[in-house]
Amino acid sequence: MKDKLELLNDLNANDEEQKKEVINIFNDVEGQLRGNGILLQNCKEILKKITRLNNNTDELNEPKKRSVISELRENLRNIEIKSFEEIYKR
């Protein structure tokens, strides 16, 4: 997932050719979020945003892409922190 986010950072959603790749990666990310119970539970709101952008690609632009990436990164970071804290509680 983190590799996909890095790749998204390198792509520009305002460039039509690169936008196609952004959409493909967002579709992959959506599938990963839906396929993992922990991610699905913790990333519901960002999943809605990604799904909305995947369903209406005309809305996708660089600022929205960056916002989604930042929010998803933060969600993943929080999941890692929670997991780390749970390990040390045991």
C-alpha positions in Angstrom: 0.0 0.0 0.0 2.8 2.4 0.9 4.5 1.8 -2.4 1.3 2.7 -4.2 1.0 5.9 -2.3 4.6 6.8 -3.2 3.8 6.1 -6.8 0.7 8.3 -6.6 2.8 11.1 -5.3 5.0 10.9 -8.4 1.9 11.1 -10.8 0.0 14.3 -11.6 -3.8 13.9 -11.8 -4.1 17.0 -13.9 -2.1 15.3 -16.7 -4.5 13.2 -18.8 -2.1 10.3 -19.4 -0.9 10.2 -15.8 -4.5 10.5 -14.6 -5.3 7.1 -16.1 -2.5 5.6 -14.0 -3.8 7.4 -10.9 -7.3 6.0 -11.5 -5.8 2.5 -11.9 -3.9 2.8 -8.7 -6.9 4.2 -6.8 -8.9 1.2 -8.0 -6.1 -1.1 -6.6 -6.2 0.8 -3.3 -9.9 0.5 -3.1 -9.7 -3.2 -3.6 -7.0 -3.6 -0.9 -9.1 -1.5 1.6 -12.2 -3.6 0.9 -10.3 -6.9 1.1 -8.7 -6.3 4.5 -11.1 -6.2 7.5 -8.8 -4.1 9.6 -8.3 -1.5 6.9 -11.9 -1.6 5.9 -13.0 -0.9 9.5 -10.4 1.9 10.0 -10.6 3.6 6.6 -14.3 3.8 5.9 -14.4 7.5 5.2 -11.4 7.6 3.0 -12.7 4.5 1.2 -15.9 6.5 0.4 -13.8 9.3 -1.1 -11.7 7.0 -3.2 -14.8 5.1 -4.4 -16.5 8.4 -5.3 -13.4 9.5 -7.3 -13.2 6.1 -9.0 -16.9 6.3 -10.0 -16.6 9.9 -11.2 -13.1 10.4 -12.6 -14.0 13.9 -13.9 -13.8 15.1 -10.3 -10.3 13.8 -9.9 -7.7 16.5 -9.9 -4.3 17.0 -8.2 -5.5 18.7 -5.0 -8.1 16.0 -4.4 -5.6 13.3 -5.1 -3.1 14.8 -2.7 -5.8 15.2 0.0 -6.8 11.5 -0.3 -3.2 10.4 -0.2 -2.5 12.4 2.9 -5.6 11.2 4.7 -4.9 7.5 3.8 -1.3 7.8 5.0 -2.5 9.2 8.3 -5.1 6.4 8.7 -2.4 3.8 8.0 0.0 5.5 10.5 -2.7 5.4 13.1 -3.4 1.7 12.5 0.3 1.0 12.9 0.4 2.9 16.1 -2.6 1.1 17.5 -1.1 -2.3 16.5 2.2 -1.4 18.1 0.4 -0.3 21.3 -1.6 -3.5 21.4 1.6 -5.6 21.1 3.1 -3.9 24.2 -0.1 -4.2 26.3 0.3 -8.0 26.1 
